[in-house]
């Protein structure tokens, strides 16, 4: 009887050990990788690492004042205060400047130099931003979402501005020489209640 009890206790101990040991390398293996870096920061600029905290317990979630050289991660929320702005460059060569009183969520970013599934999806919920297309945009999979439309970016420098009343204005900036910028504008009103879906606005050079 004593031998049976000892053997039964050993059987229970094995699964318990199996549940603990594999968890140790798991946290280390899923540490998030940066997708971009802050190149300019003026005034009140904060970055909240929302997505990273899920996979790395010791990663600070609370928003912190951003400075040049800070990195950004997938899922980050970038905010600017009054009279503030921030510029961020990404690994594919794309970048954006976020202007005063703006908020942007870095929802999706996939880039591999030889990859076939590269994609970018950022969500501008308030304020204004100017984007410079990089390698991902060449495949047509760089998109920016707004409250009224989703913009597909390919080879252009679009400026998106969300007014306080919810209206959204799109401007496509095309450089002519060294001193003039031609802006092609499209304005979308705030959607009325009851209308489903979000329209898509494709922007391409020469349209």
Secondary structure, 3 states (H helix, E strand, C coil): CHHHHHHHHHHHHHHHHHHHHHHHHHHHHCCCCCCEEEEEEECCEEEECCCHHHHCCCCCCCCEECCCCCEECCCCEEEECCCCEEEEEECCCCEEEECCCCEEEEEEEECCCCCCCCEEEEEEEEEEEEEECCCHHHHCCEEEECCCEEEEEECCEEEEEECCCCCEEEEEEEEECCCEEEEEEEEECCCCCCCCCCEEEEEECCC
